[in-house]
Amino acid sequence: MCDQRFSKNVHSVIKRSKLDPFRYLHKVLLYTCIYLHMVIICLTFYQRFSRHVHSAIM
């Protein structure tokens, strides 16, 4: 009961504040995750591509 009230107060304070730090943090985390995934995909693709090139040359 007390926890719910406290969390509601926190949420209302966050909503009232112009710059929502949690939303900003969430966006930052989301973009970092997407960026990391893209980097990993690019690296794996590059490794496969380089292997294919090496096998073709050999």
CHARMM-style PDB file with segment names, atoms N, HN, CA, C and O in Angstrom:
ATOM      1  N   MET     1       0.848  -1.206   0.000  1.00  0.00      PROA
ATOM      2  CA  MET     1       0.000   0.000   0.000  1.00  0.00      PROA
ATOM      3  C   MET     1       0.880   1.251   0.000  1.00  0.00      PROA
ATOM      4  O   MET     1       0.724   2.141  -0.836  1.00  0.00      PROA
ATOM      5  N   CYS     2       1.792   1.293   0.944  1.00  0.00      PROA
ATOM      6  HN  CYS     2       1.918   0.570   1.623  1.00  0.00      PROA
ATOM      7  CA  CYS     2       2.680   2.452   1.055  1.00  0.00      PROA
ATOM      8  C   CYS     2       3.573   2.550  -0.180  1.00  0.00      PROA
ATOM      9  O   CYS     2       3.802   3.641  -0.702  1.00  0.00      PROA
ATOM     10  N   ASP     3       4.075   1.404  -0.644  1.00  0.00      PROA
ATOM     11  HN  ASP     3       3.889   0.517  -0.220  1.00  0.00      PROA
ATOM     12  CA  ASP     3       4.953   1.379  -1.810  1.00  0.00      PROA
ATOM     13  C   ASP     3       4.237   1.907  -3.045  1.00  0.00      PROA
ATOM     14  O   ASP     3       4.807   2.667  -3.827  1.00  0.00      PROA
ATOM     15  N   GLN     4       2.981   1.497  -3.215  1.00  0.00      PROA
ATOM     16  HN  GLN     4       2.518   0.879  -2.580  1.00  0.00      PROA
ATOM     17  CA  GLN     4       2.200   1.948  -4.370  1.00  0.00      PROA
ATOM     18  C   GLN     4       2.041   3.463  -4.354  1.00  0.00      PROA
ATOM     19  O   GLN     4       2.211   4.131  -5.373  1.00  0.00      PROA
ATOM     20  N   ARG     5       1.712   3.991  -3.176  1.00  0.00      PROA
ATOM     21  HN  ARG     5       1.574   3.448  -2.348  1.00  0.00      PROA
ATOM     22  CA  ARG     5       1.526   5.438  -3.051  1.00  0.00      PROA
ATOM     23  C   ARG     5       2.832   6.159  -3.382  1.00  0.00      PROA
ATOM     24  O   ARG     5       2.839   7.160  -4.099  1.00  0.00      PROA
ATOM     25  N   PHE     6       3.922   5.639  -2.854  1.00  0.00      PROA
ATOM     26  HN  PHE     6       3.916   4.826  -2.272  1.00  0.00      PROA
ATOM     27  CA  PHE     6       5.235   6.246  -3.089  1.00  0.00      PROA
ATOM     28  C   PHE     6       5.572   6.246  -4.578  1.00  0.00      PROA
ATOM     29  O   PHE     6       6.010   7.261  -5.119  1.00  0.00      PROA
ATOM     30  N   SER     7       5.366   5.109  -5.237  1.00  0.00      PROA
ATOM     31  HN  SER     7       5.010   4.285  -4.798  1.00  0.00      PROA
ATOM     32  CA  SER     7       5.670   5.004  -6.663  1.00  0.00      PROA
ATOM     33  C   SER     7       4.789   5.957  -7.473  1.00  0.00      PROA
ATOM     34  O   SER     7       5.245   6.559  -8.446  1.00  0.00      PROA
ATOM     35  N   LYS     8       3.511   6.090  -7.059  1.00  0.00      PROA
ATOM     36  HN  LYS     8       3.140   5.601  -6.269  1.00  0.00      PROA
ATOM     37  CA  LYS     8       2.611   7.021  -7.754  1.00  0.00      PROA
ATOM     38  C   LYS     8       3.121   8.447  -7.615  1.00  0.00      PROA
ATOM     39  O   LYS     8       3.114   9.207  -8.584  1.00  0.00      PROA
ATOM     40  N   ASN     9       3.565   8.814  -6.419  1.00  0.00      PROA
ATOM     41  HN  ASN     9       3.571   8.196  -5.632  1.00  0.00      PROA
ATOM     42  CA  ASN     9       4.109  10.151  -6.193  1.00  0.00      PROA
ATOM     43  C   ASN     9       5.330  10.384  -7.067  1.00  0.00      PROA
ATOM     44  O   ASN     9       5.473  11.443  -7.678  1.00  0.00      PROA
ATOM     45  N   VAL    10       6.199   9.400  -7.122  1.00  0.00      PROA
ATOM     46  HN  VAL    10       6.083   8.540  -6.626  1.00  0.00      PROA
ATOM     47  CA  VAL    10       7.411   9.510  -7.932  1.00  0.00      PROA
ATOM     48  C   VAL    10       7.039   9.709  -9.396  1.00  0.00      PROA
ATOM     49  O   VAL    10       7.604  10.561 -10.082  1.00  0.00      PROA
ATOM     50  N   HSD    11       6.076   8.908  -9.869  1.00  0.00      PROA
ATOM     51  HN  HSD    11       5.617   8.216  -9.312  1.00  0.00      PROA
ATOM     52  CA  HSD    11       5.652   9.004 -11.269  1.00  0.00      PROA
ATOM     53  C   HSD    11       5.049  10.375 -11.566  1.00  0.00      PROA
ATOM     54  O   HSD    11       5.314  10.949 -12.622  1.00  0.00      PROA
ATOM     55  N   SER    12       4.246  10.901 -10.652  1.00  0.00      PROA
ATOM     56  HN  SER    12       4.031  10.435  -9.794  1.00  0.00      PROA
ATOM     57  CA  SER    12       3.627  12.210 -10.863  1.00  0.00      PROA
ATOM     58  C   SER    12       4.701  13.300 -10.906  1.00  0.00      PROA
ATOM     59  O   SER    12       4.620  14.228 -11.710  1.00  0.00      PROA
ATOM     60  N   VAL    13       5.703  13.179 -10.037  1.00  0.00      PROA
ATOM     61  HN  VAL    13       5.768  12.425  -9.384  1.00  0.00      PROA
ATOM     62  CA  VAL    13       6.807  14.146 -10.025  1.00  0.00      PROA
ATOM     63  C   VAL    13       7.559  14.084 -11.351  1.00  0.00      PROA
ATOM     64  O   VAL    13       7.915  15.113 -11.924  1.00  0.00      PROA
ATOM     65  N   ILE    14       7.796  12.867 -11.828  1.00  0.00      PROA
ATOM     66  HN  ILE    14       7.507  12.031 -11.362  1.00  0.00      PROA
ATOM     67  CA  ILE    14       8.508  12.681 -13.091  1.00  0.00      PROA
ATOM     68  C   ILE    14       7.696  13.286 -14.238  1.00  0.00      PROA
ATOM     69  O   ILE    14       8.250  13.940 -15.121  1.00  0.00      PROA
ATOM     70  N   LYS    15       6.382  13.063 -14.218  1.00  0.00      PROA
ATOM     71  HN  LYS    15       5.932  12.532 -13.500  1.00  0.00      PROA
ATOM     72  CA  LYS    15       5.519  13.611 -15.268  1.00  0.00      PROA
ATOM     73  C   LYS    15       5.543  15.131 -15.240  1.00  0.00      PROA
ATOM     74  O   LYS    15       5.547  15.779 -16.287  1.00  0.00      PROA
ATOM     75  N   ARG    16       5.559  15.700 -14.031  1.00  0.00      PROA
ATOM     76  HN  ARG    16       5.556  15.173 -13.180  1.00  0.00      PROA
ATOM     77  CA  ARG    16       5.549  17.156 -13.895  1.00  0.00      PROA
ATOM     78  C   ARG    16       6.859  17.769 -14.398  1.00  0.00      PROA
ATOM     79  O   ARG    16       6.857  18.837 -15.012  1.00  0.00      PROA
ATOM     80  N   SER    17       7.960  17.096 -14.137  1.00  0.00      PROA
ATOM     81  HN  SER    17       7.962  16.230 -13.639  1.00  0.00      PROA
ATOM     82  CA  SER    17       9.257  17.643 -14.562  1.00  0.00      PROA
ATOM     83  C   SER    17       9.319  17.692 -16.086  1.00  0.00      PROA
ATOM     84  O   SER    17       8.877  16.764 -16.763  1.00  0.00      PROA
ATOM     85  N   LYS    18       9.862  18.767 -16.612  1.00  0.00      PROA
ATOM     86  HN  LYS    18      10.221  19.521 -16.062  1.00  0.00      PROA
ATOM     87  CA  LYS    18       9.895  18.963 -18.069  1.00  0.00      PROA
ATOM     88  C   LYS    18      10.802  17.942 -18.742  1.00  0.00      PROA
ATOM     89  O   LYS    18      10.417  17.313 -19.727  1.00  0.00      PROA
ATOM     90  N   LEU    19      11.998  17.781 -18.212  1.00  0.00      PROA
ATOM     91  HN  LEU    19      12.312  18.291 -17.411  1.00  0.00      PROA
ATOM     92  CA  LEU    19      12.922  16.794 -18.772  1.00  0.00      PROA
ATOM     93  C   LEU    19      12.787  15.507 -17.976  1.00  0.00      PROA
ATOM     94  O   LEU    19      13.167  15.437 -16.807  1.00  0.00      PROA
ATOM     95  N   ASP    20      12.239  14.492 -18.628  1.00  0.00      PROA
ATOM     96  HN  ASP    20      11.929  14.549 -19.577  1.00  0.00      PROA
ATOM     97  CA  ASP    20      12.021  13.215 -17.955  1.00  0.00      PROA
ATOM     98  C   ASP    20      13.316  12.412 -17.992  1.00  0.00      PROA
ATOM     99  O   ASP    20      13.672  11.884 -19.045  1.00  0.00      PROA
ATOM    100  N   PRO    21      14.032  12.305 -16.870  1.00  0.00      PROA
ATOM    101  CA  PRO    21      15.336  11.625 -16.878  1.00  0.00      PROA
ATOM    102  C   PRO    21      15.232  10.145 -17.199  1.00  0.00      PROA
ATOM    103  O   PRO    21      16.085   9.586 -17.888  1.00  0.00      PROA
ATOM    104  N   PHE    22      14.156   9.501 -16.683  1.00  0.00      PROA
ATOM    105  HN  PHE    22      13.463   9.955 -16.124  1.00  0.00      PROA
ATOM    106  CA  PHE    22      14.020   8.060 -16.903  1.00  0.00      PROA
ATOM    107  C   PHE    22      13.728   7.756 -18.366  1.00  0.00      PROA
ATOM    108  O   PHE    22      14.266   6.806 -18.935  1.00  0.00      PROA
ATOM    109  N   ARG    23      12.868   8.577 -18.969  1.00  0.00      PROA
ATOM    110  HN  ARG    23      12.431   9.349 -18.507  1.00  0.00      PROA
ATOM    111  CA  ARG    23      12.547   8.386 -20.385  1.00  0.00      PROA
ATOM    112  C   ARG    23      13.803   8.617 -21.225  1.00  0.00      PROA
ATOM    113  O   ARG    23      14.086   7.872 -22.163  1.00  0.00      PROA
ATOM    114  N   TYR    24      14.551   9.667 -20.867  1.00  0.00      PROA
ATOM    115  HN  TYR    24      14.321  10.272 -20.104  1.00  0.00      PROA
ATOM    116  CA  TYR    24      15.800   9.977 -21.576  1.00  0.00      PROA
ATOM    117  C   TYR    24      16.777   8.813 -21.456  1.00  0.00      PROA
ATOM    118  O   TYR    24      17.391   8.403 -22.441  1.00  0.00      PROA
ATOM    119  N   LEU    25      16.915   8.284 -20.243  1.00  0.00      PROA
ATOM    120  HN  LEU    25      16.416   8.616 -19.443  1.00  0.00      PROA
ATOM    121  CA  LEU    25      17.819   7.156 -19.996  1.00  0.00      PROA
ATOM    122  C   LEU    25      17.374   5.940 -20.796  1.00  0.00      PROA
ATOM    123  O   LEU    25      18.195   5.229 -21.377  1.00  0.00      PROA
ATOM    124  N   HSD    26      16.066   5.710 -20.820  1.00  0.00      PROA
ATOM    125  HN  HSD    26      15.400   6.288 -20.349  1.00  0.00      PROA
ATOM    126  CA  HSD    26      15.515   4.575 -21.566  1.00  0.00      PROA
ATOM    127  C   HSD    26      15.836   4.710 -23.050  1.00  0.00      PROA
ATOM    128  O   HSD    26      16.233   3.739 -23.695  1.00  0.00      PROA
ATOM    129  N   LYS    27      15.661   5.933 -23.597  1.00  0.00      PROA
ATOM    130  HN  LYS    27      15.339   6.721 -23.073  1.00  0.00      PROA
ATOM    131  CA  LYS    27      15.981   6.175 -25.012  1.00  0.00      PROA
ATOM    132  C   LYS    27      17.452   5.923 -25.273  1.00  0.00      PROA
ATOM    133  O   LYS    27      17.816   5.276 -26.255  1.00  0.00      PROA
ATOM    134  N   VAL    28      18.296   6.436 -24.390  1.00  0.00      PROA
ATOM    135  HN  VAL    28      18.000   6.961 -23.593  1.00  0.00      PROA
ATOM    136  CA  VAL    28      19.746   6.261 -24.540  1.00  0.00      PROA
ATOM    137  C   VAL    28      20.099   4.776 -24.539  1.00  0.00      PROA
ATOM    138  O   VAL    28      20.868   4.313 -25.382  1.00  0.00      PROA
ATOM    139  N   LEU    29      19.533   4.037 -23.592  1.00  0.00      PROA
ATOM    140  HN  LEU    29      18.908   4.413 -22.908  1.00  0.00      PROA
ATOM    141  CA  LEU    29      19.800   2.598 -23.513  1.00  0.00      PROA
ATOM    142  C   LEU    29      19.318   1.890 -24.771  1.00  0.00      PROA
ATOM    143  O   LEU    29      19.999   1.012 -25.301  1.00  0.00      PROA
ATOM    144  N   LEU    30      18.140   2.278 -25.244  1.00  0.00      PROA
ATOM    145  HN  LEU    30      17.587   2.992 -24.814  1.00  0.00      PROA
ATOM    146  CA  LEU    30      17.576   1.662 -26.447  1.00  0.00      PROA
ATOM    147  C   LEU    30      18.495   1.899 -27.641  1.00  0.00      PROA
ATOM    148  O   LEU    30      18.816   0.970 -28.381  1.00  0.00      PROA
ATOM    149  N   TYR    31      18.917   3.162 -27.825  1.00  0.00      PROA
ATOM    150  HN  TYR    31      18.656   3.917 -27.224  1.00  0.00      PROA
ATOM    151  CA  TYR    31      19.789   3.484 -28.959  1.00  0.00      PROA
ATOM    152  C   TYR    31      21.139   2.787 -28.843  1.00  0.00      PROA
ATOM    153  O   TYR    31      21.694   2.343 -29.848  1.00  0.00      PROA
ATOM    154  N   THR    32      21.678   2.687 -27.619  1.00  0.00      PROA
ATOM    155  HN  THR    32      21.228   3.048 -26.803  1.00  0.00      PROA
ATOM    156  CA  THR    32      22.963   1.990 -27.444  1.00  0.00      PROA
ATOM    157  C   THR    32      22.806   0.525 -27.808  1.00  0.00      PROA
ATOM    158  O   THR    32      23.678  -0.050 -28.460  1.00  0.00      PROA
ATOM    159  N   CYS    33      21.697  -0.087 -27.391  1.00  0.00      PROA
ATOM    160  HN  CYS    33      20.989   0.381 -26.862  1.00  0.00      PROA
ATOM    161  CA  CYS    33      21.454  -1.495 -27.720  1.00  0.00      PROA
ATOM    162  C   CYS    33      21.364  -1.688 -29.225  1.00  0.00      PROA
ATOM    163  O   CYS    33      21.958  -2.618 -29.771  1.00  0.00      PROA
ATOM    164  N   ILE    34      20.618  -0.809 -29.903  1.00  0.00      PROA
ATOM    165  HN  ILE    34      20.135  -0.053 -29.459  1.00  0.00      PROA
ATOM    166  CA  ILE    34      20.475  -0.901 -31.364  1.00  0.00      PROA
ATOM    167  C   ILE    34      21.841  -0.738 -32.023  1.00  0.00      PROA
ATOM    168  O   ILE    34      22.193  -1.494 -32.929  1.00  0.00      PROA
ATOM    169  N   TYR    35      22.607   0.248 -31.566  1.00  0.00      PROA
ATOM    170  HN  TYR    35      22.321   0.862 -30.830  1.00  0.00      PROA
ATOM    171  CA  TYR    35      23.938   0.504 -32.122  1.00  0.00      PROA
ATOM    172  C   TYR    35      24.841  -0.711 -31.942  1.00  0.00      PROA
ATOM    173  O   TYR    35      25.532  -1.123 -32.873  1.00  0.00      PROA
ATOM    174  N   LEU    36      24.832  -1.283 -30.736  1.00  0.00      PROA
ATOM    175  HN  LEU    36      24.270  -0.949 -29.979  1.00  0.00      PROA
ATOM    176  CA  LEU    36      25.661  -2.460 -30.462  1.00  0.00      PROA
ATOM    177  C   LEU    36      25.254  -3.631 -31.346  1.00  0.00      PROA
ATOM    178  O   LEU    36      26.109  -4.340 -31.877  1.00  0.00      PROA
ATOM    179  N   HSD    37      23.951  -3.836 -31.504  1.00  0.00      PROA
ATOM    180  HN  HSD    37      23.257  -3.261 -31.072  1.00  0.00      PROA
ATOM    181  CA  HSD    37      23.474  -4.924 -32.359  1.00  0.00      PROA
ATOM    182  C   HSD    37      23.944  -4.725 -33.796  1.00  0.00      PROA
ATOM    183  O   HSD    37      24.380  -5.672 -34.451  1.00  0.00      PROA
ATOM    184  N   MET    38      23.852  -3.483 -34.284  1.00  0.00      PROA
ATOM    185  HN  MET    38      23.498  -2.714 -33.752  1.00  0.00      PROA
ATOM    186  CA  MET    38      24.293  -3.195 -35.653  1.00  0.00      PROA
ATOM    187  C   MET    38      25.782  -3.456 -35.807  1.00  0.00      PROA
ATOM    188  O   MET    38      26.218  -4.027 -36.807  1.00  0.00      PROA
ATOM    189  N   VAL    39      26.562  -3.039 -34.816  1.00  0.00      PROA
ATOM    190  HN  VAL    39      26.208  -2.575 -34.004  1.00  0.00      PROA
ATOM    191  CA  VAL    39      28.014  -3.254 -34.851  1.00  0.00      PROA
ATOM    192  C   VAL    39      28.328  -4.745 -34.875  1.00  0.00      PROA
ATOM    193  O   VAL    39      29.169  -5.196 -35.652  1.00  0.00      PROA
ATOM    194  N   ILE    40      27.648  -5.508 -34.021  1.00  0.00      PROA
ATOM    195  HN  ILE    40      26.965  -5.142 -33.389  1.00  0.00      PROA
ATOM    196  CA  ILE    40      27.878  -6.961 -33.962  1.00  0.00      PROA
ATOM    197  C   ILE    40      27.518  -7.606 -35.292  1.00  0.00      PROA
ATOM    198  O   ILE    40      28.259  -8.452 -35.793  1.00  0.00      PROA
ATOM    199  N   ILE    41      26.375  -7.211 -35.872  1.00  0.00      PROA
ATOM    200  HN  ILE    41      25.773  -6.524 -35.465  1.00  0.00      PROA
ATOM    201  CA  ILE    41      25.942  -7.760 -37.162  1.00  0.00      PROA
ATOM    202  C   ILE    41      26.970  -7.427 -38.238  1.00  0.00      PROA
ATOM    203  O   ILE    41      27.335  -8.285 -39.042  1.00  0.00      PROA
ATOM    204  N   CYS    42      27.435  -6.184 -38.251  1.00  0.00      PROA
ATOM    205  HN  CYS    42      27.139  -5.487 -37.598  1.00  0.00      PROA
ATOM    206  CA  CYS    42      28.438  -5.767 -39.241  1.00  0.00      PROA
ATOM    207  C   CYS    42      29.722  -6.575 -39.072  1.00  0.00      PROA
ATOM    208  O   CYS    42      30.312  -7.016 -40.059  1.00  0.00      PROA
ATOM    209  N   LEU    43      30.153  -6.770 -37.834  1.00  0.00      PROA
ATOM    210  HN  LEU    43      29.674  -6.412 -37.033  1.00  0.00      PROA
ATOM    211  CA  LEU    43      31.384  -7.520 -37.577  1.00  0.00      PROA
ATOM    212  C   LEU    43      31.258  -8.966 -38.032  1.00  0.00      PROA
ATOM    213  O   LEU    43      32.169  -9.497 -38.668  1.00  0.00      PROA
ATOM    214  N   THR    44      30.138  -9.611 -37.713  1.00  0.00      PROA
ATOM    215  HN  THR    44      29.398  -9.180 -37.196  1.00  0.00      PROA
ATOM    216  CA  THR    44      29.946 -11.008 -38.119  1.00  0.00      PROA
ATOM    217  C   THR    44      29.896 -11.108 -39.637  1.00  0.00      PROA
ATOM    218  O   THR    44      30.478 -12.021 -40.223  1.00  0.00      PROA
ATOM    219  N   PHE    45      29.199 -10.168 -40.275  1.00  0.00      PROA
ATOM    220  HN  PHE    45      28.726  -9.426 -39.799  1.00  0.00      PROA
ATOM    221  CA  PHE    45      29.112 -10.153 -41.735  1.00  0.00      PROA
ATOM    222  C   PHE    45      30.502  -9.977 -42.344  1.00  0.00      PROA
ATOM    223  O   PHE    45      30.868 -10.659 -43.300  1.00  0.00      PROA
ATOM    224  N   TYR    46      31.273  -9.042 -41.767  1.00  0.00      PROA
ATOM    225  HN  TYR    46      30.976  -8.487 -40.990  1.00  0.00      PROA
ATOM    226  CA  TYR    46      32.631  -8.780 -42.259  1.00  0.00      PROA
ATOM    227  C   TYR    46      33.509 -10.022 -42.117  1.00  0.00      PROA
ATOM    228  O   TYR    46      34.268 -10.358 -43.026  1.00  0.00      PROA
ATOM    229  N   GLN    47      33.404 -10.703 -40.973  1.00  0.00      PROA
ATOM    230  HN  GLN    47      32.787 -10.430 -40.234  1.00  0.00      PROA
ATOM    231  CA  GLN    47      34.199 -11.920 -40.756  1.00  0.00      PROA
ATOM    232  C   GLN    47      33.847 -12.984 -41.791  1.00  0.00      PROA
ATOM    233  O   GLN    47      34.739 -13.608 -42.366  1.00  0.00      PROA
ATOM    234  N   ARG    48      32.562 -13.193 -42.029  1.00  0.00      PROA
ATOM    235  HN  ARG    48      31.838 -12.686 -41.561  1.00  0.00      PROA
ATOM    236  CA  ARG    48      32.130 -14.184 -43.018  1.00  0.00      PROA
ATOM    237  C   ARG    48      32.620 -13.793 -44.403  1.00  0.00      PROA
ATOM    238  O   ARG    48      33.126 -14.629 -45.151  1.00  0.00      PROA
ATOM    239  N   PHE    49      32.468 -12.527 -44.736  1.00  0.00      PROA
ATOM    240  HN  PHE    49      32.057 -11.847 -44.128  1.00  0.00      PROA
ATOM    241  CA  PHE    49      32.878 -12.027 -46.050  1.00  0.00      PROA
ATOM    242  C   PHE    49      34.379 -12.220 -46.254  1.00  0.00      PROA
ATOM    243  O   PHE    49      34.814 -12.685 -47.308  1.00  0.00      PROA
ATOM    244  N   SER    50      35.169 -11.858 -45.235  1.00  0.00      PROA
ATOM    245  HN  SER    50      34.815 -11.480 -44.379  1.00  0.00      PROA
ATOM    246  CA  SER    50      36.629 -11.991 -45.335  1.00  0.00      PROA
ATOM    247  C   SER    50      37.018 -13.463 -45.472  1.00  0.00      PROA
ATOM    248  O   SER    50      37.949 -13.795 -46.207  1.00  0.00      PROA
ATOM    249  N   ARG    51      36.306 -14.350 -44.762  1.00  0.00      PROA
ATOM    250  HN  ARG    51      35.550 -14.081 -44.164  1.00  0.00      PROA
ATOM    251  CA  ARG    51      36.580 -15.786 -44.878  1.00  0.00      PROA
ATOM    252  C   ARG    51      36.304 -16.263 -46.298  1.00  0.00      PROA
ATOM    253  O   ARG    51      37.090 -17.021 -46.866  1.00  0.00      PROA
ATOM    254  N   HSD    52      35.196 -15.822 -46.867  1.00  0.00      PROA
ATOM    255  HN  HSD    52      34.558 -15.207 -46.406  1.00  0.00      PROA
ATOM    256  CA  HSD    52      34.848 -16.203 -48.242  1.00  0.00      PROA
ATOM    257  C   HSD    52      35.907 -15.707 -49.216  1.00  0.00      PROA
ATOM    258  O   HSD    52      36.305 -16.429 -50.130  1.00  0.00      PROA
ATOM    259  N   VAL    53      36.357 -14.482 -49.017  1.00  0.00      PROA
ATOM    260  HN  VAL    53      36.033 -13.896 -48.274  1.00  0.00      PROA
ATOM    261  CA  VAL    53      37.388 -13.903 -49.889  1.00  0.00      PROA
ATOM    262  C   VAL    53      38.674 -14.706 -49.765  1.00  0.00      PROA
ATOM    263  O   VAL    53      39.300 -15.036 -50.772  1.00  0.00      PROA
ATOM    264  N   HSD    54      39.073 -15.023 -48.535  1.00  0.00      PROA
ATOM    265  HN  HSD    54      38.565 -14.755 -47.717  1.00  0.00      PROA
ATOM    266  CA  HSD    54      40.300 -15.800 -48.311  1.00  0.00      PROA
ATOM    267  C   HSD    54      40.207 -17.172 -48.969  1.00  0.00      PROA
ATOM    268  O   HSD    54      41.162 -17.626 -49.599  1.00  0.00      PROA
ATOM    269  N   SER    55      39.055 -17.835 -48.826  1.00  0.00      PROA
ATOM    270  HN  SER    55      38.279 -17.466 -48.314  1.00  0.00      PROA
ATOM    271  CA  SER    55      38.882 -19.166 -49.422  1.00  0.00      PROA
ATOM    272  C   SER    55      38.910 -19.065 -50.948  1.00  0.00      PROA
ATOM    273  O   SER    55      39.421 -19.961 -51.620  1.00  0.00      PROA
ATOM    274  N   ALA    56      38.365 -17.981 -51.494  1.00  0.00      PROA
ATOM    275  HN  ALA    56      37.950 -17.253 -50.948  1.00  0.00      PROA
ATOM    276  CA  ALA    56      38.363 -17.792 -52.949  1.00  0.00      PROA
ATOM    277  C   ALA    56      39.784 -17.561 -53.453  1.00  0.00      PROA
ATOM    278  O   ALA    56      40.171 -18.087 -54.497  1.00  0.00      PROA
ATOM    279  N   ILE    57      40.565 -16.766 -52.702  1.00  0.00      PROA
ATOM    280  HN  ILE    57      40.251 -16.339 -51.855  1.00  0.00      PROA
ATOM    281  CA  ILE    57      41.949 -16.480 -53.105  1.00  0.00      PROA
ATOM    282  C   ILE    57      42.789 -17.749 -53.009  1.00  0.00      PROA
ATOM    283  O   ILE    57      43.586 -18.035 -53.902  1.00  0.00      PROA
ATOM    284  N   MET    58      42.613 -18.516 -51.924  1.00  0.00      PROA
ATOM    285  HN  MET    58      41.965 -18.284 -51.198  1.00  0.00      PROA
ATOM    286  CA  MET    58      43.375 -19.750 -51.729  1.00  0.00      PROA
ATOM    287  C   MET    58      42.914 -20.782 -52.759  1.00  0.00      PROA
ATOM    288  OT1 MET    58      43.424 -21.902 -52.781  1.00  0.00      PROA
TER     289      MET     58
END
